[in-house]
Amino acid sequence: MAVASTSELPRRPRAHVVLALVRRDYLVARSYRIAFVLDLVLGIINLLIFFFISRTFRGGSVHELQGAPSYFAFAAVGIAVTVVIEAASTGLSRRIRDEQLTGTLEVLVAQPLSALELSLGLAGYPFLFAMGRAAFYILVAAALLGLDLHDADWLGFALVLLASGVALSSIGVLLGAAVLVVKRGQMIAGLVTFGMGLVSGAFFPVSVLPAWIRPLGTVVPTRFAFDGLRSALYRGTGWADDVFWLFVFAAIGIPVAIKGFTSALDYSKRAGTLSQY
């Protein structure tokens, strides 16, 4: 079967095509019910770990916690946003890897799909599930672990999560391109995700980092995600600037990422390496 060039396909993604891929991945994930539930349970266990760490150091200064009333409140946002960061950054590369392992990537690419539709469709379910998990963890922390959300701006919470996912998806698309070309590129994706969270304030303030690395922690897009969500939940204000910069990053990054993914896909077709892993 001849494989169509991505440059000949429509640029605008067709919603029904993207949703069909998302639904397929959801049905596959739902069929593994134990793994589906464990994804949620492991996140709650992570919350409990940081809850007891917070109780261990109760009474410490909170002035560097970006408005969070306790270390647990600070870390709960880190856990929630890290779920979205991981899905947006590594979801596509993992899905491509899975398609390679099951031998279905060549079949998908042979269909009349543009690179944009393919990337959105494969990354869609992991991203949507991560958004739901992030909100679920925050609500569990409030209902069962005493997280104070009286000042929360829920519109801001939703907008920051959305903007974070959109902005970081550009990194995910580029990492997906790396898997197509480099193979086993998901290891790169994991390192990128870990590094972004480490330097941008996932579980401790950027101010405690060594002086030489702090400038990096203030410019990576994940920093705006953490700051914006903490502002929305604990101050009820101050999140709009973070949403703005996340969308600026998305506006620049997504076209670049799609171009890179298209080039990687075309290269893999020409080289005949789509199914290699």
N, C-alpha and C positions, 0 to 999 in steps of 0.2 A: 504494500500500500504506500502510495507516495505521501510524503509529509509536506504539508503546506508551509511556506515561509511565513514567519510571524509578521513580516513587513507587509504582506498582502491582506492581512486580516483587519477588520474594523478596529479603530483605536478605542472607541467608547465601549466600556464593558456592558454586556447584556445582562440585566439583573437576573433573568430566569436561569441563565447558564451558571452564574456565580452561586445562586441559591441552590441549584441542583447539586453542585459539588459540596456545598456546606451541608446539605441534608444527607448526602451520602456518608460523609464523615461522621455526622451525628448518629446515624443509624448503626454504623460500625462500632462507634464508641459505646453506644447504649447496649449493644449485644454483649459487651464485656462488663456486666453489671458490678462485679466485685471491684474491678479496677476503677470504674466510674465513681463508686462510693468512696473508695480509698483516696482518690484525689481530694475529695472534700475533707475526709477525716484527717489526713496528714497535715492539711493546712490548720485545722483546729489544734492538733497536737503542737504545731509550731507556735501558735498563739499562746498555748499554755506554758511552753518553755519560757517565752519572753515575759509572760505574766509573773511567773515565779522569780525570774531574774529581777524584774522590777521591784517585787516585794523584798528581795534580798537587799536592794540598795535604796529602800524607801527613805525619804527625808533628804535626798540629795538635791542639789541645785537644779532648777528646771529652766533657768533663764536662757540657756542655749538650745532649748528643744523646740524652737520655732512655734511657740504658742501651745504646744502639747502640755497638759497638766501633769503628766508623769512620764517616766521612761517607757512604761507599757503603752501609753497612748501614742508616743513617738514611734515605737517599734511596730505597733499594730498597723499603722499606715505603711511602714516599710514593707511589711509582709504582704499587704494587699496590693500595693503598687508593683512589687517585685513579681507577683503572679502575672500582672498585665505586661510588664516589661519582658518577662521570659516568653510569654505567648507571642507578643508582637515581634520580638527580636529573633526567636528561634523556631516559632511555629511553622513557618514555611520551609525552613531547611529540614526540619524533622519530617514534615509531610513528604517532601521530595525524597528523602532517604527511605521512608517507608514504601513509597511508590516504586523506588528502584528495587528494594528487597523483594517486593511481591510481584515484580515484573509488569506492573501496570502503567508505568510512566510513559513508555513508548506508545501504548494504546491511547492514553490521554492526549499526548502531543500530536498524534495523528488525526485527532478530531479538529473540526474548524473552530479552534479556540485561539484567541489572541493571548500574548504573554501576560497582559494585564488581567484578563479573565482567569487565566490559569493560576496566577499568583494570588489574586483575591479569593478565588474559590478554594484553593488548598489551605490558605491561611485563615479563612473565615471562621470555621468552627473552633479551632483552638483559641482564637481571639475572643469570640463571643462567650465561650465557656469561661475564659479567664476573667472577663468583665463580670460575669455572674458570680464567680468564686470570690472576687475581690469585694463586691458588695455584701455577699453572704458572710465573709469573715468579719467585716466591720460590724454587721448586725449581731453576729454571735458574740463578739467582744462586748458590745453594748448590753445585750440581753443577759449574758451569763457571767461576764467578768468585770462588770461595773464601769465600762468605758463611758465617760461623760460626753454626750453629744448634744447637750441642751442648746449650744450655740451654733450647731451645724447649719450650713446652707446647703440643702440637698441638691438644688439646681447646680450650684458650684461644684459639688461632689461629682455629679454626673458629667458635667462639662469637662472637668479636669481629667476624669477617667477616659472619656471619649477622645479628647485632644492628645492624651498620652499615648493611647493605642494607635491613633492615626500617625502621629509623629514618629513613633518608634517602629511602625510597620515599614518605613523606608529602610531602616537598618536591617529589618528582617528580610526584605526582598533582596537586598544586596548579599546577605548571608546565604539566601537561597541560591543566588547565582554562584556563590563560592562552592556550594555543594555540587552543582552541575559540572563545574570545571575542575575543581581540586579533588572531589570525592572525599568522603569522611570529613567534610568541612563543618559538620555539626560540632566538632570539637572546638573549632574557631568560634562558632556561635556561642557555645557555653562560656568560653573565656571572655568574650565581649560582654555578655550579660552580667557575669560576675564582676568584671572590672567596672562597668558603669554603675552598678549598685554600690560597690565598695567606695568609690570616690565621690558619690553624689549624695550621701546621707541616708542610706536605707535603714541602717540600724544604729548609727551613731552620728553626731553632728559633724559637718565638714570641718568645723573649727578645731577638732582634735587631730586632724590629719597632719602629717609633716608639712612644713611651710612650702616646700617645693612642689607638692602635689595639689595644694588647695586651689590654685587657679584652674586646674583641669576640672575639679569638682564643681566649680561655679558656672561652667559653660556647657557641660554635657546636658542633653535634653532631659535625662532622668532627674536632674536636680530640680527642674521646673515642675516635673510631675510630683515629686515628693513635697516640695514647698507648697505647691498649689493645693494638693489634697489636704495637707495639714492645716493650711489657712482656711479652707472651706469647712472642715470638720470642727476645728477648735476655736476659730475666731469668727467664722461666719462672713468674713470679708477678706480682701487682699489677694484673691485667687485669680482675678481677671487678667492681670499682667502675665501670669504664668501660662494661662490658656492662650493668650495672644502669641507668646514666644514659641509655644509648642506648635501652633498652627503655622507660624512663620517657618519653623524648621521643617514641617510637613510639606509646605508649599515648595520649598527648595529641594528637599530630599527625595520626595516621591518620584518626580519626573526623572531625576538622576538614577534612582534605583530601578525604575522600570526600564530605562534605557540599558542599564547594566544587565538586568535579567534577560531582556530580549537578546542582547548580544551573546550572553552565555548559552541561552537556549539554541540560538542559531549555530553557535560554534559546536555544541554537543551533537546537533543533528548532522552537521557536515563531517564531524570526526567519527560519527557512529558510536558515541560513548554514552548515550542516554541511559542505557540499562546497566552500565558498569558501576560498581560500587566497591 
